Every structure is written in structure tokens, then in C-alpha cells.
Amino acid sequence: MPSIPDFGRRRIGLVEDHESVAIGLSVMLKDEPDLELTCVATTVTELLARGMHLDLAILDLRLADGSSPKSNVEQLRAAGLETLIFTGAENTSMLRSAARAGVLGVVRKSEPAAVVIDAVRTAATGKQVVTTEWAAAIDGDPGLDDVGLSPRQLEVLALYASGEKADRVARLTGLSPQTVNDYLQRIRQKYAAAGRPAPTKTDLYKRAVEDGVLPVPQRTWGQVPIHEPG
């Protein structure tokens, strides 16, 4: 096994109503020095009621309580928890609903254990987990509203969302750092007004991919920075 940098153990909460799946994930993670499956709940409400400090929530798309993926993800994010979808479902509309609510990614239960562990580790550090399922969920979604960005705003979004820091975007575009930050604020305001909020850099990356500003990525996990400009 490759050595893992010691940044402390990441505490994982699983929302899953199939005991066999919970046991399987627990077995996958038990020998990982940096990952700990801290708690398992059958609903999002139950998980949040535990009041535990967690670094990531892993969520099944289809739960027995009939809750929607969008509502579940929104509840988790409102509580400060980023979410990774862990599913066997083929329902594209459910995947799109979760993707638009702001999940870090989607990984299928049928994937090999090493792939699942890699996805969990990437998401637990707050980075995007790019899979073909996540890309398909957002690519060509007919429900995405145009937010009316100007050419200059599109240029700033493309650079910033692709990983450049605000001061670097300023140098590349010939704008002042303050102007770049003003543009970013306006871009976020436009996305929020369209019902597609983008409060973080990861969210801006998602919106840029959704709108064709950046290409739909290939399966290369853990390469999307999430730090806000300093």
C-alpha cells in the first residue's frame, strides 16, 4: 500500500439502510490509517441527530424513507458536511438531482474496493471525485439555467475554476486583484440568482463544467483545489 501523509484520521458518516453495504464499507476502510467509518445511520436526520464531528458524509441515493437526494444533500451541506454519493442506482435524474445539490462526486457500489477507498479518501479531504457517473449527471443537463456571464466574467471563471489563484488570474488577464475578486463575487451572485449557488471554489468548478466553460473531466480524482482566494 502506498504511504499516506499523516494529516489525521478523517471521520466518515454513512447514510445507508442496507446492513450488508454498511458492513462491506466498514471492512474496506478498517485497515486504512487515515480513514475511519465513525457512524452509520439509515437516514440523514438520524445521522445529524448524532451530533458527531465528521469530515464527510457518504450517502446512498435511494433510501427507504423516500427522501430525495437533493433534500438530503442540502441538509448535510447546511450542517457543514460535504457528501459523496455511494450508489448502485442507474437513475440519471436522481444522479443529476444530487449533482446539482452540490455533492463532491458519485461512486458506484459495484466498483472495486481500491476505487471506492480512493474516492472516499479524495472526498474526505474536500476534493472533487470525478467519475463518469458524475460527469454524465451534469453534462448536457437540460435543466441548467443560463446565468448570463459576460465574456470577461467567463474568462475569469475559466481561469479561477481551473485552479488558478485570484492574484494569478489578475496577472493573466491584466486586471487588478480587487477587480478579479469583484468579478468572482458577481459571478457567484449570478449563479445564486439562477438557483445554482456556488459559494466555494469547488462549486464554481462544477458550474464551469456544467456550462461548458471547462471541459467535462476525465477520471482524474483529487485535482480540484478548493481554497478561496487569500
DACORCOR-V62010 format. One record per residue. RES is the residue in one small letter. PSI is psi as a letter, one per 40 degrees, with the letter a starting at -180 (none if undefined). Layout:
# DACORCOR-V62010
RES,PSI  RES,PSI
This chain:
# DACORCOR-V62010
m,h  p,i  s,i  i,h  p,i  d,g  f,e  g,i  r,h  r,h  r,h  i,h  g,h  l,h  v,h  e,h  d,e  h,h  e,d  s,d  v,d  a,d  i,d  g,d  l,d  s,d  v,d  m,d  l,e  k,d  d,e  e,h  p,e  d,e  l,h  e,h  l,g  t,d  c,i  v,h  a,i  t,e  t,i  v,d  t,d  e,d  l,d  l,d  a,d  r,d  g,f  m,i  h,h  l,i  d,e  l,i  a,h  i,h  l,h  d,i  l,d  r,h  l,i  a,d  d,e  g,e  s,i  s,i  p,d  k,d  s,d  n,d  v,d  e,d  q,d  l,d  r,d  a,d  a,e  g,e  l,h  e,i  t,h  l,h  i,h  f,h  t,i  g,e  a,i  e,e  n,h  t,d  s,d  m,d  l,d  r,d  s,d  a,d  a,d  r,d  a,e  g,f  v,i  l,e  g,a  v,h  v,h  r,i  k,d  s,e  e,i  p,i  a,d  a,d  v,d  v,d  i,d  d,d  a,d  v,d  r,d  t,d  a,d  a,d  t,e  g,e  k,i  q,h  v,h  v,h  t,i  t,d  e,d  w,d  a,d  a,d  a,d  i,d  d,h  g,f  d,h  p,e  g,e  l,h  d,h  d,h  v,e  g,f  l,i  s,i  p,d  r,d  q,d  l,d  e,d  v,d  l,d  a,d  l,d  y,d  a,d  s,e  g,e  e,i  k,i  a,d  d,d  r,d  v,d  a,d  r,d  l,d  t,e  g,e  l,i  s,i  p,d  q,d  t,d  v,d  n,d  d,d  y,d  l,d  q,d  r,d  i,d  r,d  q,d  k,d  y,d  a,d  a,d  a,e  g,f  r,g  p,i  a,g  p,d  t,i  k,d  t,d  d,d  l,d  y,d  k,d  r,d  a,d  v,d  e,d  d,e  g,e  v,d  l,i  p,i  v,h  p,i  q,i  r,g  t,g  w,i  g,f  q,e  v,h  p,i  i,e  h,h  e,i  p,i  g,none
